[in-house]
Amino acid sequence: MKLSRNWEGKLVDVSGANARVRLSVQEEGGALRGEFAVYFAQPDDDSCGDVSERLAMIGGITGRIDSDGSLVQLASEFALGERRILVELRGRLIDADPHARSAIFGTYEVLDGAELLTVEGGSCVLWHYAGTDREVAWSTPFASEQTA
């Protein structure tokens, strides 16, 4: 399965937060590079009250895929003030028929700087849908999509 494409999916954090995720990634020789956007979403229950969806973060990612094309590791490193934040996702690339062409499912964890964020780690599933890299209505484009 090919990893170079657009993905969309969900995160569920151990803190109870839900988020939508958008990912655009390019693969070259097992190395991965791209961009992501995370939007906090309404939780599945009423534990957090009425929470409207909002952009949480846009950033770059790097990573790798193993030689047999099934294990994926993605990381994003950024600064919040003077503190380094490191978030890592480890997952498996699988066939997701009939829902989507393929999926990445796994877990993510804030490895450095978790005390500064409202998320700590949890589960993640990202889908690549049939019909190529369909356009999805997102409230904020990636930095590479923005024009001056």
ZAKOLSE-58539 format. One record per residue (C-alpha): residue number from 1; residue in one letter; chain; x, y, z. Coordinates in steps of 0.25 Angstrom, whole numbers. Example, Ala and Ser with C-alpha at 12.3 -4.5 7.8 and 13.67 -1.06 7.14 Angstrom:
BEGIN
1	A	A	49	-18	31
2	S	A	55	-4	29
REM end
This chain:
BEGIN
1	M	A	0	0	0
2	K	A	4	14	-3
3	L	A	6	24	8
4	S	A	8	37	0
5	R	A	-5	43	0
6	N	A	-16	51	9
7	W	A	-22	44	21
8	E	A	-33	48	31
9	G	A	-37	42	44
10	K	A	-39	43	59
11	L	A	-32	43	72
12	V	A	-37	39	85
13	D	A	-29	44	97
14	V	A	-28	37	111
15	S	A	-32	51	116
16	G	A	-46	49	109
17	A	A	-43	59	98
18	N	A	-47	55	83
19	A	A	-41	61	71
20	R	A	-42	61	56
21	V	A	-28	60	49
22	R	A	-24	63	35
23	L	A	-11	58	30
24	S	A	-3	60	17
25	V	A	9	51	15
26	Q	A	20	48	5
27	E	A	29	36	5
28	E	A	42	35	-1
29	G	A	51	22	2
30	G	A	43	19	15
31	A	A	45	33	20
32	L	A	32	41	22
33	R	A	30	56	22
34	G	A	17	64	23
35	E	A	7	73	30
36	F	A	-4	71	40
37	A	A	-15	78	46
38	V	A	-23	75	58
39	Y	A	-37	80	62
40	F	A	-43	77	76
41	A	A	-57	72	74
42	Q	A	-69	70	82
43	P	A	-67	58	92
44	D	A	-76	46	91
45	D	A	-83	49	104
46	D	A	-87	61	112
47	S	A	-75	61	121
48	C	A	-69	74	116
49	G	A	-81	81	113
50	D	A	-84	88	100
51	V	A	-71	88	93
52	S	A	-70	93	78
53	E	A	-60	89	69
54	R	A	-47	97	69
55	L	A	-33	97	62
56	A	A	-23	92	72
57	M	A	-10	91	64
58	I	A	-4	91	50
59	G	A	10	86	48
60	G	A	20	78	41
61	I	A	23	63	43
62	T	A	34	54	40
63	G	A	35	39	41
64	R	A	38	25	34
65	I	A	31	13	29
66	D	A	37	-1	31
67	S	A	43	-8	19
68	D	A	30	-17	18
69	G	A	21	-5	17
70	S	A	13	-8	29
71	L	A	18	-1	42
72	V	A	18	14	42
73	Q	A	24	24	52
74	L	A	21	39	51
75	A	A	26	50	60
76	S	A	24	65	62
77	E	A	34	73	69
78	F	A	31	88	73
79	A	A	33	98	83
80	L	A	23	104	93
81	G	A	29	116	99
82	E	A	43	111	102
83	R	A	39	97	104
84	R	A	41	86	94
85	I	A	28	77	91
86	L	A	30	64	84
87	V	A	18	55	80
88	E	A	19	42	74
89	L	A	9	33	66
90	R	A	12	18	64
91	G	A	3	10	55
92	R	A	0	0	45
93	L	A	-4	2	31
94	I	A	-15	-7	27
95	D	A	-26	-10	16
96	A	A	-39	-3	21
97	D	A	-48	-9	10
98	P	A	-60	-6	9
99	H	A	-59	7	18
100	A	A	-47	13	11
101	R	A	-35	9	3
102	S	A	-26	8	14
103	A	A	-24	12	29
104	I	A	-13	15	39
105	F	A	-17	11	53
106	G	A	-9	12	65
107	T	A	-6	20	77
108	Y	A	0	34	80
109	E	A	7	39	92
110	V	A	13	53	96
111	L	A	27	49	100
112	D	A	32	62	104
113	G	A	24	74	109
114	A	A	11	67	113
115	E	A	9	76	125
116	L	A	7	88	115
117	L	A	-3	81	107
118	T	A	-18	77	109
119	V	A	-15	63	103
120	E	A	-6	52	107
121	G	A	-7	40	98
122	G	A	-18	31	93
123	S	A	-23	24	80
124	C	A	-23	29	66
125	V	A	-29	24	53
126	L	A	-26	31	39
127	W	A	-33	27	26
128	H	A	-29	29	12
129	Y	A	-43	28	4
130	A	A	-45	23	-10
131	G	A	-47	33	-21
132	T	A	-33	38	-19
133	D	A	-29	49	-9
134	R	A	-43	55	-8
135	E	A	-44	69	-3
136	V	A	-50	70	11
137	A	A	-57	83	17
138	W	A	-47	88	27
139	S	A	-48	101	34
140	T	A	-33	104	33
141	P	A	-23	100	21
142	F	A	-9	95	23
143	A	A	2	105	23
144	S	A	6	100	9
145	E	A	-9	103	4
146	Q	A	-9	117	9
147	T	A	-6	128	-1
148	A	A	0	141	2
REM end
